Amino acid sequence: MTIRTPTDTDAGTGAAAPAARPNLWRDASLSAVLAGLIAVLVSYSGPLVIVLSAAAGAGLSPAQTGSWVWALSIGSGLTCLGLSLYTRMPIVTAWSTPGAALLVTSLGSYAYPEAIGAFVVTGVLITAIGVTGVFGRLIRKVPSAVVSAMLAGILFSFGTGVFTSVRTAPWIGGGVLLGYLVAKRFVPRYAVLVALVVGVGCAAAGSRLHVHVDSFEIARPVWTTPHLSVPALIGIAVPLLVATLASQNAPGMGVLAASGYRPDDRVLIGSTGAVSTLLAPFGSHAINPAAITAAICTGPEAHRDPRRRYVAGVACGVFYLVVGMFGSTLVAVFAGLPKELVAAVAGVALFGALASGLGGAMADDEHREAALITFLATASGVTIRGVGSAFWGLIAGVLAHVVLSSGWFSRARARP
C-alpha cells in the first residue's frame, strides 16, 4: 500500500522530506486530542438523535437500542484507532447518518431480525466494493477542485452555524467566536480549546447546561440472529448501500484528499465494511469514513504539521470506545449541552478546513466553474430519494467538468 501525506516533499523545493519515525507519545498534542473530542461531541449531539428516532419508531426495546448505540460506538472507535495508527493519517469514521435517516421510515416495516440480515448483506457488499478498488478508481477520476468544492459545500452550513448560534444565543455563540478570535491572535494552537472553555463558561453562567448523570452503567450488547428476506434486502439493504457509498464514503474520501492525504481506499472502505458486517448482529447498520467530523481532525486546528494530525484520529477512536463502553450514560452528557454551544464550537473548529476547501476549489481556472457548481449544489442541502447533497453536488460538478472540459465536446464542436 502506498501512503502519501501532505508533507512528503519539502515546501517550495519539491525535494523529498526526511520523515521522522512516527511515535504516538512524541507526536501527541493537546490540540489534536481536543479535535478528536470535538469530533465525537458533534457525532453524539446530532446524528445519534436520528438513530434513536429510528429505534423508537421501530419499537425496539431499551436493551436493543442500547446495543445499537454500543455497536456503532465500538465500530467507529476501533476503526478510528486502528486505521489512524496503521496509516499515520487522521482517519475518522462514524455511522451512516443518511442510512439512519432511511431507517426512520423503513425499519418498522420489517421484523428486527430481517433488518439485521439486511445490515449484514450491506456490510458484505461494501467490503467487496472496497477491497476490489472499484470505488477508489472512480473517485480518483474526479478533478481535485471539484472534490475541494464538495468539501466546502459540506462544511458551509457549519460555518454559518456559528453566526446562527450568535443570533439565538448571543452570549454563548458570541463568547465562542470572540474567544476563538482572541486565542487565534495570541495562542493559535489552542484557539478551539479556548473557544470551548469560554462557551461552556457562558452556557453555565446562563443556566444552559443540563447534564444530569446519576450513575455510570456498562453497556450490554444484545445479539440478534440475522434472518434474510427478499423484502428487507430490497427495502433496506439496497437503499442503505447506495446512501452509504454516495453520501458518506465519497465525501469521506474527498475530505482526506482535499487535505492532501492519499490513503488506500481499499483499506479504508474494506475495513469499515468488514467491521460493519461483524457488528451488524448487535445493531450496527453501517460504519464508514466520516466527512464533517473528519474535517475537524484533518485541518490545521488539529495540528500545524499534517504528519502529526493522526493523533486526532487516535483520540477520536479512544473517545468513541469510552462512550461505547458506557453507552447511554455518556450520551446523556452530550445531550445536555446546548445546541448553540455545539454548533458554534464545531463551526470555529471547521474554519480552517472550510477555508482550505474554498481555496482549493477556486485556485484552478480550468475547473473553477465546475467547482462553483459543485459547491452550490452541495451547500444547497438538497436530498433526493434519501441521498444527500454531497453526492448530488459531486455528480453536478463532474457533469459540468465533462461538458466544459471534455475532449469529446470539443471535437463535436469542431466538426463542420
ABEGO torsion letter per residue (X at the ends): XBBBBAAABBBGAGBBBBBBBBBAAAABBAAAAAAAAAAAAAAAABAAAAAAAAAAAAGBBAAAAAAAAAAAAAAAAAAAAAAAAAAGBBBBBBBBAAAAAAAAAAAAABBAAAAAAAAAAAAAAAAAAAAAGAAAAAAAABBAAAAAAAAAAAAAAAAAAAAAAAAABAAAAAAAAAAAAAAAAABAAAAAAAAAAAAAAAAAAAGABBBBBABBBBBBBBBBBBBBBAAAAAAAAAAAAAAAAAAAAAAAAAAAAAAGBBBBAAAAAAAAAAAAAAAAAAGBABBBBBAAAAAAAABAAABABAAAAAAAAAAAAAAAAAAAAAEAAAAAAAAABBAAAAAAAAAAAAAAAAAAAAAAAAABAAAAAAAAAAAAAAAAGBBBGGBBAAAAAAAAAAAAAAAAABAAAAAAAABX
